[in-house]
Amino acid sequence: MSLPIRDRALSPVELERMRLLLSTFRDGSGQSVAAGFMPDYLSFERVTAIVCAGVTTENKGIFDVTVPVGSGRKDFGVSCKMASAQPSSRPCWFMELSNSAKKFHDAFSAVGADWRVNPAEAGPVMVELVESWHHAVADQVDIDASKYLLLTHDSRWRDFEVASFDLNLQRLDARTDIEWVTEGRNGVISSLAGYFEVDEKRHRLWQFYGNSGGQLKYYPLLGWEEWRSGVFQLEEPPVHDLKTKVQDYWPGLWPVDPSATS
């Protein structure tokens, strides 16, 4: 049985379902941005679950969506990510893999590595920690079949695209293929970054902000994805505030304050 995301790209029907479901959050129920109301990362998780006939975990679990396979086989997981598309000058994708600062710092401490002093030692520890989270749930979830699913949007929130990636974070070995350095401004170290050479250019694949929330950012190259949907736009539904929604759902039930004067 061929399943979307696990085995293949979304079909045209499945992608259209996702597009329309994402569009519903533009009615005032999504996050408010300069371009209006838009889906957020929780919206994307719930839409993915519907399209794939899965369930959202609605917690801080390793996977945001799990999809039952049946026939005694393990569920597969989908880790949903949402981010702005990178500029054309940077031919890559962007995902924030984690913002669990304590877990990263605990892992550094366990091996006696200070990321500000020894980036070459701390960088691989960080990548291997994320991989260990996947392995930790391998008895319940089919890790080999599980994916990262990324929803990108441009700065105007007009053009959207979906892309899928396997869970392999070491297409380039974090210990031998990546140059780990610290970066900052005015003599203040703010991040740990991992670079490699591609087409005679230096590409930043990893970036970790250890002093501000512990965000681990990942910039896989274009072409590293298993598939991409192509660009699409969302529909524009009527925008309703919460009071209007109540009146639409339950006509006549909105209470009138008898003390109010006309």
N, C-alpha and C positions, 0 to 999 in steps of 0.2 A: 504494500500500500504506500503510495507516494503522498507525503504530507508537506504542506506549505511550510517554508522556512527550514524545516528539518532536512528535507530532501531536494527542494527546488525553490525557485523564485515564486513569488505570488503570481497567480494567473491573472489575466486581465479582469476577470470577474472579482477575484479577491482583492485586487488593488483598487478597483472602483468602490468596493464596499468600504475599504479602509479610508479612501478619500472622502466619501460621503459621511462616514462616521466621524472623522476628524472635523469635517465642516460643521457639524452640529454644535461644536463648542464656540462657534463664532456668534451664537445667538445671545451672548451675555453671560453664559455659564463658564466660559474659559477664562484664562488669565488675561489681564488688561495690559496691552502693550501699545506703543505709539500707533500701530496700524489698526487698532481696534481690539476685539476679543479674539483670542487664539487658543488652540489646544496647548496644554502643558505636558510635562512628562507623565503625570498620572493619567491624563486623558489618553496619551499614546499607549500606555500599558493596558488600559481597559479596552481600547479599540483593538489592539493586537490580540487580546484574549478572545474577543468576539469573532474576529476574522479567522482565527486558528482553532476555534472550538476548545479553548483552554480556559484556565482560571487565573485570576490575578492573586498574588500572595498578599498584597496590601500590607506589607511589612518590610523590614530591612533584610529580607532573605537574600540569598545569593542570586536567585532568579526572580524576575518580576512576574513572569507568566510561566506556568507549567501546563503542558499539553499531554493529556492521556493518550496512549497509543493502543492499549488493549492487548489481547492475546497473551497476557502474562508478561508483557514487556514493560520496561521502565518508562516513565514519563520522560519527555525531553523538556529542557528549560529554555527560556528566552530572556536575556538580559536587555531590557529596552533602554536606549540612550537617545537623547534629543539635544541637538546643538546647532549653532549657526554654521553655515557652510563656510569653508575657508576661501580666502580671496584667490583669484586665478593665478596670482604670483606664487602661491603655495599649493602645488598639485597634490593635496592630501586630504584625508578626512580628519575629523576631530571627535574624540569621545572622552568624557570625564569618567574614569573607571571607578574611582572611589574618593570619598572625602573623610575617611576614617583615620583621623590624625593619630589617635591613641594606638591603634593597631600597628600603624607603620612605625611609630616611635618605640613601641614595645619590641617589635621585630629587630630594629636597629640595636636596642639595648641588649637583646639576647645574644647577639654576636659581637657585642662591644664595638659597634661601628657608629661613629658620629658623622652624619651625612654632610655636615659643613666642613669637616676636616678630611674625611676619606670617602669622597664620592664614588670612587671605583669599587669600593667594597659595599657601600650602602645601596647603590643603584640596583645590582642584581638581587639583593635581598628583598627589595621592594617589589620587583616584578614576580619573583618566586612566591612571595606572600599572597599576591592576588591569585596566582595559579593554585596555591594550596587551598584556597577557599572553595574552588571548584572540586578539587579532589576530595574534600571533606564531605561532600554530599553525594559522592559517586555511588553509594549503596542505594540511594533513592532515585537518582536522576541519571539518565543516560548522558554522560558528559560529552562523549564523542559526537553525539547527535545535537547537542545544545549549541546555541548561537548567541552572538550579539546582534541586535537589530537596531539600526540607527535611523532616526528621522532628522533630516537637516532642513533648514530654511534659510533663505537669503536675508539680508538686513532689512528688507522691506516687508518680510513675511508674505511674500507673494509666491515665490517658487519653492516647492517642497520636493524632497526626494527620499526614498527609503533604500537602505543598503544593508546587506547581511554579511557577517564575518564569523568565521569559526573562532573557537576560544583560544587558539594557539597564539600566545603573546611572545613567543620566541622564534618567530620566523628568522630573526637575527638573534643569535645567542647573546643574552644580556651580559655574560661574563667575558666573552671573547670578541664580539663583533661591534660592541657599543662603546663609544668614548664618553665616560661620565665626568661631568664638570659641575662646579657650582657657579651660579650667576647672581648678579645683583647690580645695584647702582650706588655710586658714591661710597664705595668701600663696604657696603652693607650686603651680606649674602641673603638672598631671599628665596632661591630655588635651586634644586638639583636637576640637571638636564642630561639627557642621553642622546648622542649624535652618531650619525654614520654618513659615509660618503655615497652619493648617488648622482650619476651623470655629472661628475666633477663638481658637485655642489654639496655643501654640508647640510644635512637635513636633521632637524630636531624631532626625534621619535617620541621621547619621554620628557615630561616636566612635572616636578613635584614641588609644591609650595609647603614646606615644612613649618613655616612660621604663621601661616594664615589659613587654618582650616584643614590642612593636610590633603589638598586636592591633588590627585594623580591624573595627569592629562596624557592622552595617547594620540599620536598623529600618524596613523598608518597611511601609506602611500596610496594614491589612486591606482587601482588594479589589484590591490590586496583583498578587496571585497570578493565574496563568492558570487554575488550578483547585485545589481542596482536597478531600480525601477525606471529610471528616467524621470525628468522633472514633470511635476503636475501642480495645478492650482486648486485651492479649496473653493467651494461654493460660498455664497454670501446669503445666509438666512436673515430674516427679520431679527432685529435686536430687541429683546424684551428685558425690562428690569424685573426684579423679584416680585414686586407688587403686581405687575401686569401678568406675570406667570400664575400667581395665585388666582387672579380673577379669571384667567383663561381655563385653568384646571378645575376650579370650583366656583362657577358663576353664582353670584348672589351671597356667598358665604363671607366675603370680606366685611368685617364688622364696622359699623358707622358709630362714631363717638357721639352719644346723645347730647353731650354737653357742648359739642362744637356748634358755633353759630354759622349760619350761611352768609 
